[in-house]
Amino acid sequence: MACAIVLLLAGCASTGKQMSALERAQYTFSAAIRWGDFEGAWNLVDPVYRDAHPMSELQFERYKQVQVSHYRDLASSPGETEALREIEIGVINRHTMAERTMRYTEQWRYDAEKKAWWITGGLPDFWAGE
């Protein structure tokens, strides 16, 4: 019985650490997006996705055309190895000063080997539908 309790507590502790790591990764990603550090945000994108979809200098330059006015968490559903977070982003076109609001769904994956959370879908596409 005591052994089962110890194993249960150890499992809770590791899950708690994973959730804390998820919150830190999500905070770091949202802060990078909010402050226009898209290269920094790119470092939190799943390495598998980055290898399959490399970003060019021109693509990073395009992100300099926008400013993010707000980045709000609308809903989230965390899990042990995967998590979703629905986001509302305010985007200002630096050339026209026109602002619009868009929604973006973050999909996260836990990498047990690296003990890190990765966003699996790349950076937000501020130009979708334009």
Residue pairs with C-beta under 8 A, 6 or more apart in sequence:
15 80
18 80
18 110
18 117
19 78
21 115
21 116
21 117
22 78
22 83
22 108
22 110
22 117
25 44
25 108
25 116
25 117
25 118
25 119
26 73
26 85
26 106
26 108
26 117
28 40
28 44
29 41
29 44
29 106
29 119
30 71
30 73
30 87
31 37
32 38
32 40
32 41
32 44
33 41
33 68
33 71
33 89
33 123
33 124
34 68
34 70
34 71
35 68
36 63
36 64
36 67
36 68
38 60
38 63
38 123
39 60
41 123
42 50
42 55
42 60
42 123
44 118
44 119
45 118
45 119
45 120
45 122
45 123
46 109
46 118
46 119
46 120
47 118
49 118
49 120
49 121
49 122
53 122
55 123
62 127
63 123
63 126
64 94
65 93
65 94
65 95
66 91
66 92
66 93
66 94
66 126
67 91
67 92
67 94
68 89
68 90
68 91
68 92
69 90
69 91
69 92
69 99
70 88
70 89
70 90
71 87
71 88
71 89
71 90
72 87
72 88
72 89
73 85
73 86
73 87
74 86
74 87
74 88
74 103
75 85
75 86
76 83
76 84
76 85
76 86
77 83
77 84
77 85
80 110
81 109
81 110
81 112
82 107
82 108
82 109
82 110
83 106
83 107
83 108
83 110
83 117
84 105
84 106
84 107
84 108
85 105
85 106
85 108
86 103
86 104
86 105
86 106
87 103
87 104
87 105
87 106
87 124
88 101
88 102
88 103
88 104
89 101
89 102
89 103
89 104
89 124
89 126
90 99
90 100
90 101
91 99
91 100
91 101
91 102
91 126
92 98
92 99
93 99
102 124
102 126
102 128
104 124
105 121
106 119
106 121
107 119
107 120
107 121
108 117
108 118
108 119
108 120
109 117
109 118
109 120
110 116
110 117
111 117
111 118
